[in-house]
């Protein structure tokens, strides 16, 4: 390998690493201050660079939000698809989906907050139409899973499936508002606790 090629590859790797760092900073700012209230200058200030320098990597804050959200959703759906294709029963599939959801929160917490707070507004633009597509796909996945669970005898048939879907969705994803990496419980530990509460409840059952 020629010295010039090594230098080019090293520069490209450094540029990619810097781009990832800037995206992480932008995600934190969008999540904490809101997308509409965030300017390029605010992101640059948080990153410790001049506003004009940010345009070397991104042409707009819209581009940053797009990359943040699409990366999060692509990883989330790749993880979900692996679970859905594993041939598990409905209950085991639900457990695995919840675990993967908390792992996504662990890896992409600011992106999850942005998705929750901003997706309805952003999806009005053509560039972010995939946010609505993801929402519809998410609801369809959960509805089909709950229906399958009833058919398999794993889930109760007397509960409204739409209500269960909303309960589980909101219960899991609202955790992005308080979850912190490196806390007392890991993402997998929290998932197990959530599943125990949802599937078994918190009431002590006396032995008969």
N, CA, C and O of each residue as an XYZ file, in Angstrom:
832
protein
N       0.853     -1.191      0.000
C       0.000      0.000      0.000
C       0.890      1.243      0.000
O       1.837      1.344      0.781
N       0.579      2.166     -0.869
C       1.399      3.366     -0.982
C       1.161      4.299      0.193
O       0.087      4.276      0.794
N       2.174      5.139      0.536
C       1.997      6.115      1.625
C       0.820      7.037      1.371
O       0.100      7.404      2.300
N       0.620      7.415      0.104
C      -0.499      8.321     -0.200
C      -1.830      7.668      0.106
O      -2.727      8.312      0.649
N      -1.971      6.373     -0.242
C      -3.227      5.677      0.033
C      -3.454      5.544      1.527
O      -4.570      5.726      2.015
N      -2.369      5.220      2.265
C      -2.510      5.116      3.727
C      -2.937      6.449      4.316
O      -3.791      6.493      5.202
N      -2.355      7.528      3.836
C      -2.724      8.859      4.340
C      -4.174      9.170      4.037
O      -4.887      9.726      4.873
N      -4.621      8.804      2.814
C      -6.007      9.071      2.418
C      -6.982      8.287      3.280
O      -7.998      8.812      3.735
N      -6.647      7.001      3.498
C      -7.532      6.165      4.315
C      -7.545      6.637      5.762
O      -8.585      6.635      6.420
N      -6.367      7.044      6.250
C      -6.317      7.554      7.616
C      -7.125      8.820      7.769
O      -7.806      9.008      8.777
N      -7.057      9.686      6.785
C      -7.833     10.924      6.818
C      -9.323     10.630      6.745
O     -10.119     11.253      7.449
N      -9.702      9.680      5.893
C     -11.112      9.315      5.762
C     -11.646      8.741      7.073
O     -12.761      9.053      7.489
N     -10.830      7.894      7.721
C     -11.253      7.303      8.995
C     -11.409      8.372     10.060
O     -12.360      8.343     10.842
N     -10.475      9.320     10.094
C     -10.552     10.401     11.075
C     -11.769     11.279     10.815
O     -12.433     11.732     11.748
N     -12.055     11.514      9.536
C     -13.217     12.327      9.182
C     -14.517     11.631      9.578
O     -15.450     12.264     10.072
N     -14.563     10.296      9.349
C     -15.756      9.532      9.725
C     -15.951      9.534     11.239
O     -17.074      9.645     11.730
N     -14.842      9.411     11.975
C     -14.928      9.432     13.432
C     -15.404     10.792     13.935
O     -16.227     10.875     14.847
N     -14.879     11.851     13.335
C     -15.300     13.187     13.735
C     -16.767     13.413     13.399
O     -17.493     14.038     14.172
N     -17.203     12.911     12.261
C     -18.603     13.043     11.857
C     -19.509     12.349     12.879
O     -20.547     12.887     13.265
N     -19.108     11.158     13.308
C     -19.899     10.419     14.299
C     -19.962     11.187     15.615
O     -21.011     11.230     16.257
N     -18.853     11.789     16.017
C     -18.827     12.582     17.249
C     -19.778     13.773     17.152
O     -20.497     14.083     18.102
N     -19.775     14.432     16.003
C     -20.648     15.591     15.809
C     -22.121     15.181     15.805
O     -22.971     15.896     16.334
N     -22.414     14.037     15.211
C     -23.795     13.540     15.212
C     -24.257     13.225     16.635
O     -25.398     13.510     17.001
N     -23.367     12.638     17.429
C     -23.712     12.333     18.814
C     -23.996     13.610     19.589
O     -24.929     13.661     20.390
N     -23.197     14.632     19.353
C     -23.425     15.927     20.010
C     -24.745     16.533     19.552
O     -25.531     17.013     20.369
N     -24.987     16.509     18.238
C     -26.234     17.061     17.701
C     -27.442     16.335     18.278
O     -28.448     16.965     18.605
N     -27.351     15.020     18.405
C     -28.469     14.239     18.950
C     -28.782     14.665     20.379
O     -29.948     14.802     20.748
N     -27.751     14.873     21.174
C     -27.960     15.316     22.553
C     -28.625     16.696     22.595
O     -29.512     16.937     23.413
N     -28.194     17.591     21.716
C     -28.765     18.937     21.701
C     -30.215     18.897     21.216
O     -31.085     19.530     21.814
N     -30.478     18.162     20.142
C     -31.853     18.032     19.647
C     -32.763     17.454     20.732
O     -33.886     17.920     20.925
N     -32.269     16.437     21.436
C     -33.078     15.764     22.451
C     -33.361     16.664     23.640
O     -34.465     16.640     24.185
N     -32.376     17.460     24.051
C     -32.532     18.272     25.259
C     -33.213     19.620     24.990
O     -33.939     20.126     25.845
N     -32.982     20.198     23.817
C     -33.505     21.534     23.531
C     -34.654     21.551     22.528
O     -35.339     22.563     22.380
N     -34.865     20.427     21.838
C     -35.911     20.373     20.825
C     -35.350     20.710     19.455
O     -34.463     21.553     19.322
N     -35.877     20.043     18.442
C     -35.358     20.238     17.088
C     -35.586     21.654     16.592
O     -34.672     22.267     16.040
N     -36.783     22.186     16.777
C     -37.106     23.515     16.260
C     -36.243     24.600     16.905
O     -35.856     25.567     16.248
N     -35.947     24.432     18.190
C     -35.184     25.453     18.912
C     -33.680     25.330     18.704
O     -32.921     26.212     19.108
N     -33.248     24.244     18.077
C     -31.817     24.023     17.889
C     -31.346     24.634     16.575
O     -31.952     24.419     15.526
N     -30.283     25.381     16.643
C     -29.666     25.964     15.455
C     -28.318     25.298     15.203
O     -27.766     24.622     16.071
N     -27.811     25.504     14.009
C     -26.470     25.005     13.697
C     -25.465     25.572     14.695
O     -24.549     24.874     15.131
N     -25.642     26.827     15.049
C     -24.724     27.475     15.987
C     -24.730     26.767     17.341
O     -23.674     26.586     17.947
N     -25.910     26.366     17.822
C     -25.992     25.679     19.104
C     -25.266     24.338     19.065
O     -24.576     23.968     20.015
N     -25.426     23.619     17.965
C     -24.730     22.340     17.837
C     -23.226     22.570     17.785
O     -22.456     21.856     18.428
N     -22.814     23.576     17.012
C     -21.381     23.887     16.908
C     -20.809     24.285     18.263
O     -19.716     23.851     18.629
N     -21.543     25.108     19.009
C     -21.076     25.518     20.344
C     -20.906     24.305     21.251
O     -19.916     24.193     21.974
N     -21.880     23.399     21.204
C     -21.798     22.203     22.041
C     -20.618     21.323     21.643
O     -20.036     20.632     22.479
N     -20.272     21.355     20.352
C     -19.153     20.550     19.856
C     -17.820     21.264     20.012
O     -16.763     20.672     19.798
N     -17.872     22.545     20.388
C     -16.642     23.294     20.575
C     -15.975     23.722     19.285
O     -14.751     23.830     19.221
N     -16.782     23.969     18.244
C     -16.233     24.415     16.965
C     -17.011     25.622     16.467
O     -18.060     25.956     17.018
N     -16.512     26.268     15.444
C     -17.211     27.388     14.833
C     -18.392     26.878     14.009
O     -18.350     25.779     13.455
N     -19.444     27.692     13.938
C     -20.627     27.282     13.204
C     -20.326     26.903     11.763
O     -20.868     25.925     11.249
N     -19.462     27.676     11.110
C     -19.137     27.392      9.723
C     -18.427     26.066      9.540
O     -18.547     25.438      8.488
N     -17.691     25.634     10.547
C     -16.957     24.371     10.450
C     -17.888     23.174     10.372
O     -17.541     22.141      9.798
N     -19.074     23.319     10.954
C     -20.029     22.206     10.938
C     -20.501     21.901      9.515
O     -20.814     20.755      9.192
N     -20.549     22.926      8.674
C     -20.996     22.740      7.298
C     -19.997     21.939      6.464
O     -20.320     21.504      5.359
N     -18.798     21.745      6.982
C     -17.833     20.882      6.308
C     -18.320     19.434      6.325
O     -17.989     18.656      5.430
N     -19.106     19.071      7.345
C     -19.592     17.704      7.502
C     -21.067     17.543      7.129
O     -21.461     16.488      6.630
N     -21.879     18.561      7.360
C     -23.322     18.470      7.125
C     -23.814     19.754      6.459
O     -23.325     20.843      6.759
N     -24.781     19.619      5.556
C     -25.269     20.810      4.873
C     -26.396     21.510      5.616
O     -26.756     22.635      5.270
N     -26.965     20.855      6.646
C     -28.070     21.466      7.386
C     -28.347     20.656      8.647
O     -27.866     19.533      8.793
N     -29.116     21.228      9.541
C     -29.502     20.468     10.732
C     -30.486     19.363     10.344
O     -30.578     18.345     11.029
N     -31.215     19.562      9.252
C     -32.114     18.532      8.756
C     -31.331     17.275      8.379
O     -31.765     16.158      8.659
N     -30.183     17.466      7.746
C     -29.338     16.328      7.375
C     -28.858     15.573      8.612
O     -28.800     14.343      8.614
N     -28.516     16.313      9.656
C     -28.072     15.669     10.894
C     -29.210     14.875     11.522
O     -29.014     13.728     11.923
N     -30.387     15.468     11.611
C     -31.524     14.762     12.201
C     -31.882     13.526     11.397
O     -32.209     12.481     11.959
N     -31.818     13.649     10.084
C     -32.124     12.524      9.199
C     -31.175     11.369      9.462
O     -31.618     10.228      9.599
N     -29.887     11.637      9.535
C     -28.905     10.578      9.755
C     -29.039      9.970     11.149
O     -28.896      8.759     11.314
N     -29.310     10.802     12.146
C     -29.489     10.305     13.509
C     -30.669      9.342     13.585
O     -30.551      8.247     14.135
N     -31.802      9.755     13.031
C     -33.022      8.958     13.125
C     -32.966      7.718     12.237
O     -33.368      6.635     12.663
N     -32.477      7.863     11.017
C     -32.435      6.714     10.114
C     -31.464      5.649     10.613
O     -31.727      4.456     10.465
N     -30.342      6.068     11.203
C     -29.397      5.099     11.764
C     -30.030      4.318     12.905
O     -29.911      3.094     12.970
N     -30.709      5.036     13.812
C     -31.390      4.390     14.926
C     -32.441      3.401     14.427
O     -32.476      2.257     14.881
N     -33.294      3.827     13.500
C     -34.375      2.958     13.031
C     -33.843      1.770     12.237
O     -34.374      0.666     12.355
N     -32.811      1.977     11.437
C     -32.230      0.858     10.685
C     -31.700     -0.210     11.641
O     -31.914     -1.402     11.424
N     -31.014      0.213     12.690
C     -30.481     -0.753     13.658
C     -31.606     -1.435     14.433
O     -31.549     -2.636     14.695
N     -32.627     -0.659     14.797
C     -33.747     -1.221     15.533
C     -34.447     -2.299     14.713
O     -34.718     -3.389     15.216
N     -34.738     -1.993     13.449
C     -35.458     -2.963     12.629
C     -34.593     -4.166     12.272
O     -35.113     -5.272     12.120
N     -33.301     -3.974     12.138
C     -32.425     -5.124     11.904
C     -32.470     -6.073     13.101
O     -32.510     -7.292     12.933
N     -32.465     -5.506     14.309
C     -32.544     -6.329     15.525
C     -33.902     -7.017     15.626
O     -33.976     -8.203     15.945
N     -34.974     -6.276     15.357
C     -36.310     -6.870     15.405
C     -36.448     -7.995     14.376
O     -37.003     -9.050     14.681
N     -35.949     -7.773     13.171
C     -36.086     -8.787     12.126
C     -35.367    -10.076     12.517
O     -35.853    -11.171     12.234
N     -34.210     -9.947     13.167
C     -33.509    -11.150     13.622
C     -34.372    -11.928     14.608
O     -34.418    -13.157     14.560
N     -35.052    -11.222     15.495
C     -35.929    -11.884     16.466
C     -37.114    -12.532     15.756
O     -37.444    -13.689     16.017
N     -37.746    -11.789     14.865
C     -38.949    -12.284     14.192
C     -38.655    -13.486     13.299
O     -39.543    -14.298     13.039
N     -37.430    -13.599     12.834
C     -37.058    -14.705     11.956
C     -36.463    -15.884     12.711
O     -36.032    -16.860     12.098
N     -36.437    -15.800     14.041
C     -35.785    -16.844     14.840
C     -36.685    -18.041     15.122
O     -36.220    -19.041     15.669
N     -37.960    -17.961     14.760
C     -38.866    -19.090     14.965
C     -39.268    -19.311     16.403
O     -39.571    -20.439     16.793
N     -39.278    -18.243     17.214
C     -39.654    -18.359     18.621
C     -41.164    -18.338     18.788
O     -41.890    -17.901     17.895
N     -41.636    -18.814     19.944
C     -43.041    -18.681     20.276
C     -43.371    -17.213     20.535
O     -42.478    -16.371     20.632
N     -44.671    -16.919     20.645
C     -45.097    -15.524     20.793
C     -44.543    -14.884     22.058
O     -44.056    -13.755     22.020
N     -44.615    -15.598     23.178
C     -44.114    -15.012     24.424
C     -42.607    -14.773     24.339
O     -42.125    -13.707     24.722
N     -41.865    -15.758     23.840
C     -40.414    -15.602     23.722
C     -40.057    -14.479     22.745
O     -39.074    -13.763     22.939
N     -40.865    -14.336     21.697
C     -40.646    -13.244     20.742
C     -40.875    -11.900     21.412
O     -40.093    -10.968     21.224
N     -41.937    -11.795     22.187
C     -42.213    -10.556     22.902
C     -41.068    -10.214     23.846
O     -40.628     -9.066     23.905
N     -40.591    -11.201     24.576
C     -39.495    -10.962     25.508
C     -38.252    -10.464     24.767
O     -37.591     -9.527     25.214
N     -37.941    -11.093     23.641
C     -36.757    -10.703     22.881
C     -36.911     -9.313     22.267
O     -35.945     -8.554     22.205
N     -38.112     -8.977     21.815
C     -38.358     -7.653     21.236
C     -38.174     -6.570     22.301
O     -37.578     -5.526     22.036
N     -38.686     -6.823     23.499
C     -38.526     -5.845     24.584
C     -37.048     -5.685     24.943
O     -36.586     -4.567     25.167
N     -36.310     -6.785     25.001
C     -34.879     -6.704     25.293
C     -34.170     -5.881     24.224
O     -33.363     -5.011     24.550
N     -34.461     -6.142     22.957
C     -33.822     -5.382     21.878
C     -34.211     -3.911     21.931
O     -33.406     -3.046     21.583
N     -35.430     -3.618     22.361
C     -35.870     -2.226     22.485
C     -35.029     -1.487     23.512
O     -34.606     -0.356     23.272
N     -34.786     -2.113     24.648
C     -33.955     -1.460     25.674
C     -32.502     -1.362     25.230
O     -31.813     -0.410     25.594
N     -32.034     -2.307     24.467
C     -30.678     -2.195     23.930
C     -30.581     -1.025     22.960
O     -29.559     -0.340     22.909
N     -31.646     -0.795     22.189
C     -31.671      0.369     21.292
C     -31.666      1.666     22.089
O     -30.991      2.626     21.719
N     -32.416      1.692     23.179
C     -32.409      2.878     24.036
C     -31.007      3.106     24.588
O     -30.541      4.242     24.666
N     -30.341      2.025     24.967
C     -28.986      2.141     25.499
C     -28.026      2.727     24.466
O     -27.187      3.565     24.797
N     -28.149      2.290     23.227
C     -27.228      2.744     22.175
C     -27.634      4.085     21.566
O     -26.781      4.850     21.117
N     -28.933      4.366     21.553
C     -29.428      5.529     20.806
C     -30.423      6.364     21.620
O     -31.411      6.853     21.074
N     -30.167      6.528     22.914
C     -31.141      7.213     23.760
C     -31.562      8.579     23.209
O     -32.765      8.823     23.118
N     -30.647      9.486     22.833
C     -31.089     10.785     22.311
C     -31.951     10.640     21.054
O     -32.927     11.371     20.882
N     -31.589      9.695     20.174
C     -32.373      9.488     18.955
C     -33.792      9.028     19.285
O     -34.750      9.439     18.630
N     -33.924      8.181     20.297
C     -35.254      7.725     20.713
C     -36.086      8.902     21.219
O     -37.270      9.015     20.901
N     -35.463      9.775     22.006
C     -36.168     10.956     22.510
C     -36.595     11.855     21.354
O     -37.719     12.358     21.340
N     -35.711     12.056     20.393
C     -36.050     12.869     19.220
C     -37.214     12.234     18.473
O     -38.155     12.923     18.080
N     -37.150     10.927     18.277
C     -38.216     10.210     17.570
C     -39.560     10.387     18.281
O     -40.583     10.621     17.638
N     -39.548     10.276     19.593
C     -40.784     10.419     20.355
C     -41.334     11.847     20.294
O     -42.537     12.054     20.129
N     -40.446     12.817     20.430
C     -40.887     14.207     20.544
C     -41.093     14.913     19.217
O     -41.901     15.836     19.122
N     -40.372     14.487     18.195
C     -40.327     15.270     16.959
C     -40.880     14.563     15.731
O     -41.086     15.207     14.702
N     -41.126     13.269     15.806
C     -41.452     12.530     14.575
C     -42.735     13.018     13.909
O     -42.813     13.057     12.681
N     -43.737     13.389     14.697
C     -44.990     13.852     14.095
C     -44.759     15.114     13.280
O     -45.291     15.247     12.178
N     -43.973     16.040     13.810
C     -43.671     17.277     13.096
C     -42.757     17.014     11.905
O     -43.010     17.510     10.807
N     -41.706     16.244     12.113
C     -40.752     16.000     11.038
C     -41.375     15.218      9.887
O     -41.053     15.462      8.723
N     -42.266     14.278     10.207
C     -42.862     13.421      9.179
C     -43.730     14.196      8.194
O     -44.111     13.667      7.150
N     -44.041     15.438      8.519
C     -44.803     16.267      7.580
C     -43.968     16.603      6.349
O     -44.519     16.951      5.304
N     -42.655     16.502      6.462
C     -41.765     16.748      5.328
C     -41.468     15.461      4.587
O     -41.373     14.399      5.202
N     -41.319     15.541      3.276
C     -41.103     14.355      2.451
C     -39.855     13.581      2.860
O     -39.829     12.352      2.796
N     -38.837     14.299      3.275
C     -37.574     13.647      3.636
C     -37.732     12.686      4.801
O     -37.004     11.698      4.899
N     -38.684     12.973      5.691
C     -38.859     12.161      6.895
C     -40.122     11.297      6.840
O     -40.631     10.874      7.878
N     -40.621     11.039      5.643
C     -41.833     10.216      5.519
C     -41.626      8.821      6.093
O     -42.585      8.169      6.506
N     -40.384      8.362      6.121
C     -40.096      7.019      6.644
C     -40.425      6.888      8.131
O     -40.562      5.774      8.634
N     -40.554      8.013      8.839
C     -40.909      7.940     10.258
C     -42.323      7.395     10.431
O     -42.569      6.576     11.316
N     -43.251      7.847      9.589
C     -44.619      7.320      9.640
C     -44.649      5.861      9.196
O     -45.387      5.052      9.759
N     -43.856      5.529      8.196
C     -43.788      4.138      7.746
C     -43.309      3.234      8.877
O     -43.831      2.135      9.064
N     -42.315      3.699      9.629
C     -41.792      2.916     10.741
C     -42.854      2.756     11.829
O     -43.005      1.679     12.404
N     -43.581      3.827     12.103
C     -44.641      3.759     13.115
C     -45.697      2.725     12.721
O     -46.125      1.929     13.556
N     -46.116      2.733     11.459
C     -47.130      1.783     11.000
C     -46.596      0.355     11.067
O     -47.310     -0.569     11.456
N     -45.353      0.192     10.688
C     -44.741     -1.136     10.730
C     -44.628     -1.636     12.164
O     -44.848     -2.817     12.434
N     -44.288     -0.744     13.076
C     -44.163     -1.090     14.488
C     -45.503     -1.564     15.041
O     -45.580     -2.597     15.706
N     -46.554     -0.802     14.762
C     -47.893     -1.186     15.247
C     -48.336     -2.500     14.633
O     -48.911     -3.342     15.324
N     -48.078     -2.689     13.348
C     -48.459     -3.928     12.688
C     -47.713     -5.122     13.284
O     -48.297     -6.190     13.466
N     -46.436     -4.945     13.585
C     -45.645     -6.026     14.185
C     -46.228     -6.438     15.521
O     -46.409     -7.627     15.785
N     -46.525     -5.452     16.371
C     -47.036     -5.759     17.698
C     -48.434     -6.357     17.639
O     -48.736     -7.286     18.388
N     -49.285     -5.847     16.771
C     -50.638     -6.381     16.650
C     -50.601     -7.841     16.220
O     -51.308     -8.677     16.783
N     -49.772     -8.150     15.217
C     -49.654     -9.527     14.746
C     -49.086    -10.427     15.837
O     -49.525    -11.565     15.999
N     -48.111     -9.918     16.583
C     -47.509    -10.720     17.655
C     -48.517    -11.011     18.753
O     -48.584    -12.137     19.245
N     -49.297    -10.021     19.142
C     -50.304    -10.230     20.189
C     -51.396    -11.184     19.726
O     -51.858    -12.022     20.501
N     -51.811    -11.065     18.474
C     -52.805    -11.993     17.930
C     -52.260    -13.419     17.926
O     -52.974    -14.365     18.259
N     -51.010    -13.562     17.553
C     -50.393    -14.894     17.547
C     -50.299    -15.448     18.952
O     -50.494    -16.643     19.174
N     -49.992    -14.557     19.916
C     -49.907    -15.011     21.300
C     -51.228    -15.530     21.827
O     -51.263    -16.501     22.583
N     -52.323    -14.879     21.427
C     -53.651    -15.354     21.829
C     -53.928    -16.706     21.183
O     -54.422    -17.622     21.841
N     -53.612    -16.833     19.901
C     -53.850    -18.089     19.188
C     -53.040    -19.238     19.785
O     -53.489    -20.384     19.800
N     -51.832    -18.916     20.279
C     -50.980    -19.953     20.879
C     -51.341    -20.240     22.334
O     -50.802    -21.163     22.943
N     -52.257    -19.443     22.886
C     -52.613    -19.622     24.286
C     -51.617    -19.015     25.245
O     -51.639    -19.316     26.439
N     -50.735    -18.155     24.734
C     -49.726    -17.527     25.589
C     -50.222    -16.235     26.215
O     -49.791    -15.870     27.309
N     -51.135    -15.531     25.526
C     -51.663    -14.264     26.012
C     -53.176    -14.352     26.193
O     -53.859    -15.113     25.507
N     -53.672    -13.570     27.119
C     -55.102    -13.565     27.409
C     -55.899    -13.037     26.223
O     -55.506    -12.076     25.562
N     -57.039    -13.696     25.970
C     -57.890    -13.293     24.850
C     -58.894    -12.220     25.234
O     -59.514    -11.612     24.362
N     -59.066    -11.974     26.552
C     -60.104    -11.038     26.993
C     -59.613     -9.589     27.049
O     -60.403     -8.690     27.336
N     -58.332     -9.345     26.782
C     -57.787     -7.997     26.824
C     -57.710     -7.416     25.416
O     -57.411     -8.122     24.452
N     -57.981     -6.139     25.318
C     -57.959     -5.458     24.024
C     -56.524     -5.369     23.505
O     -55.645     -4.823     24.172
N     -56.299     -5.908     22.316
C     -54.945     -5.938     21.775
C     -54.391     -4.545     21.484
O     -53.200     -4.299     21.676
N     -55.243     -3.638     21.025
C     -54.789     -2.274     20.775
C     -54.321     -1.588     22.049
O     -53.341     -0.844     22.043
N     -55.027     -1.844     23.134
C     -54.650     -1.257     24.414
C     -53.345     -1.863     24.925
O     -52.490     -1.155     25.456
N     -53.202     -3.168     24.762
C     -51.959     -3.814     25.193
C     -50.781     -3.244     24.412
O     -49.730     -2.951     24.981
N     -50.966     -3.089     23.101
C     -49.895     -2.541     22.261
C     -49.472     -1.166     22.753
O     -48.279     -0.900     22.901
N     -50.444     -0.285     23.008
C     -50.112      1.070     23.458
C     -49.450      1.062     24.834
O     -48.539      1.847     25.099
N     -49.911      0.181     25.692
C     -49.340      0.095     27.034
C     -47.874     -0.337     26.972
O     -47.005      0.292     27.576
N     -47.612     -1.417     26.235
C     -46.242     -1.921     26.152
C     -45.354     -0.905     25.441
O     -44.240     -0.636     25.890
N     -45.835     -0.340     24.340
C     -45.054      0.655     23.590
C     -44.663      1.825     24.477
O     -43.492      2.195     24.551
N     -45.648      2.403     25.147
C     -45.370      3.589     25.958
C     -44.545      3.249     27.188
O     -43.670      4.019     27.585
N     -44.820      2.099     27.793
C     -44.090      1.699     28.992
C     -42.603      1.516     28.697
O     -41.750      1.912     29.491
N     -42.305      0.916     27.555
C     -40.902      0.665     27.204
C     -40.203      1.940     26.751
O     -39.164      2.303     27.302
N     -40.757      2.623     25.760
C     -40.012      3.711     25.118
C     -39.944      4.979     25.945
O     -39.049      5.798     25.734
N     -40.870      5.167     26.887
C     -40.777      6.351     27.756
C     -39.525      6.275     28.631
O     -39.076      7.288     29.167
N     -38.964      5.077     28.772
C     -37.753      4.911     29.581
C     -36.590      5.718     29.027
O     -35.653      6.031     29.762
N     -36.634      6.058     27.754
C     -35.545      6.862     27.168
C     -35.415      8.207     27.861
O     -34.344      8.813     27.838
N     -36.490      8.682     28.476
C     -36.452      9.967     29.157
C     -35.617      9.951     30.422
O     -35.102     10.989     30.839
N     -35.476      8.779     31.041
C     -34.713      8.724     32.298
C     -33.529      7.766     32.265
O     -32.665      7.814     33.141
N     -33.484      6.895     31.254
C     -32.421      5.897     31.205
C     -31.053      6.560     31.021
O     -30.913      7.518     30.260
N     -30.057      6.039     31.724
C     -28.691      6.500     31.557
C     -27.755      5.300     31.455
O     -27.809      4.389     32.282
N     -26.907      5.306     30.448
C     -25.931      4.230     30.291
C     -25.001      4.186     31.503
O     -24.550      5.222     31.991
N     -24.726      2.985     31.975
C     -23.837      2.836     33.123
C     -24.535      2.988     34.449
O     -23.877      3.140     35.478
N     -25.861      2.953     34.451
C     -26.614      3.073     35.688
C     -26.578      1.793     36.509
O     -25.869      0.843     36.180
N     -27.351      1.788     37.575
C     -27.337      0.647     38.497
C     -27.779     -0.640     37.807
O     -27.266     -1.719     38.104
N     -28.734     -0.521     36.884
C     -29.209     -1.678     36.135
C     -28.844     -1.515     34.665
O     -28.960     -0.425     34.105
N     -28.404     -2.600     34.049
C     -28.095     -2.566     32.623
C     -29.390     -2.561     31.823
O     -30.472     -2.766     32.372
N     -29.267     -2.323     30.513
C     -30.444     -2.339     29.645
C     -31.137     -3.698     29.708
O     -32.365     -3.761     29.762
N     -30.365     -4.785     29.703
C     -30.961     -6.121     29.773
C     -31.636     -6.362     31.123
O     -32.691     -6.993     31.187
N     -31.035     -5.863     32.192
C     -31.641     -6.013     33.525
C     -32.985     -5.294     33.587
O     -33.958     -5.830     34.116
N     -33.033     -4.081     33.048
C     -34.282     -3.310     33.057
C     -35.341     -4.014     32.219
O     -36.507     -4.070     32.608
N     -34.937     -4.551     31.067
C     -35.876     -5.276     30.220
C     -36.489     -6.457     30.969
O     -37.695     -6.692     30.887
N     -35.660     -7.193     31.695
C     -36.155     -8.343     32.452
C     -37.143     -7.909     33.536
O     -38.155     -8.571     33.764
N     -36.839     -6.786     34.206
C     -37.743     -6.275     35.233
C     -39.077     -5.844     34.609
O     -40.142     -6.142     35.149
N     -39.016     -5.156     33.493
C     -40.235     -4.725     32.809
C     -41.072     -5.935     32.395
O     -42.288     -5.954     32.586
N     -40.414     -6.934     31.833
C     -41.144     -8.118     31.389
C     -41.778     -8.852     32.568
O     -42.890     -9.366     32.456
N     -41.081     -8.900     33.681
C     -41.656     -9.544     34.864
C     -42.908     -8.817     35.317
O     -43.897     -9.448     35.688
N     -42.868     -7.481     35.288
C     -44.044     -6.699     35.710
C     -45.196     -6.849     34.736
O     -46.350     -6.962     35.149
N     -44.889     -6.852     33.428
C     -45.945     -6.949     32.419
C     -46.540     -8.354     32.371
O     -47.758     -8.514     32.295
N     -45.687     -9.360     32.414
C     -46.155    -10.725     32.216
C     -46.585    -11.426     33.500
O     -47.424    -12.326     33.466
N     -46.015    -11.017     34.632
C     -46.363    -11.679     35.891
C     -46.984    -10.750     36.924
O     -47.590    -11.211     37.891
N     -46.833     -9.437     36.723
C     -47.382     -8.482     37.670
C     -46.453     -8.271     38.862
O     -45.378     -8.864     38.951
N     -46.903     -7.399     39.786
C     -46.080     -7.107     40.973
C     -46.695     -7.665     42.245
O     -46.088     -7.592     43.313
N     -47.877     -8.213     42.142
C     -48.547     -8.762     43.321
C     -47.963    -10.125     43.684
O     -47.756    -10.972     42.816
N     -47.704    -10.325     44.956
C     -47.207    -11.630     45.425
C     -48.362    -12.612     45.421
O     -49.430    -12.338     45.967
N     -48.136    -13.760     44.797
C     -49.151    -14.799     44.768
C     -48.852    -15.811     45.851
O     -47.787    -16.428     45.864
N     -49.791    -15.977     46.750
C     -49.585    -16.920     47.855
C     -49.640    -18.349     47.350
O     -50.473    -18.707     46.517
N     -48.727    -19.156     47.879
C     -48.708    -20.571     47.515
C     -49.954    -21.264     48.015
O     -50.409    -21.004     49.129
N     -50.502    -22.132     47.214
C     -51.711    -22.843     47.615
C     -51.352    -24.261     48.071
O     -52.235    -25.030     48.451
